[in-house]
């Protein structure tokens, strides 16, 4: 996963958390947490090459 994709994922997570605070909807919270987890997992596993 490239650096650009990592920062885009973080930006979308922060925007989703802001939307959750505006609306109070649990769907925004769950989506933001899921996107953050996917971003972190992608960053941790993206640099490894499988043989």
N, C-alpha and C positions, 0 to 999 in steps of 0.2 A: 504494500500500500504506500503510495507516495505521500510526501509531506503535504501537498496541496489537498489531497483527499482527507488526510488527518485533520487539518485545520478547518476544512469545510464541515466535517462531522462535528467538530467542537462548536463551530459557529451555529450550526443547526440545533445542537443540543441546548445551547444558551438561549437561542430564540424560542425554542419549544418550552423551556422553563419559564421564560417571560410570559408566554401566552397562557401557561398554566396558572400563573399568578393573576393574570387578568380575568380569566374565565372561571377558574376553580374546577375545571373539568378534569376528572381522573384520567381521561384518555390522553390528554396532553402530557400529564406527568408520566404515565406508563410509556408513552411513545418516546419521550425525551430520555428516560432512563434506558430503554432498550437501544436507542440510537447511540447513547454514550457507551454502553457495554459493547456494542458491535464495533464502535470506533476504537476502543481500547484493545479489544481482541484482535482486530485487524492490524493495529499498529504493532502489537507484540508478535504476531505470527507472520506479518508481511515481509520481514527481512530475511526469513529463513528460506533456504532452497531445499526442496525435497529431492531425494535421489531415487 
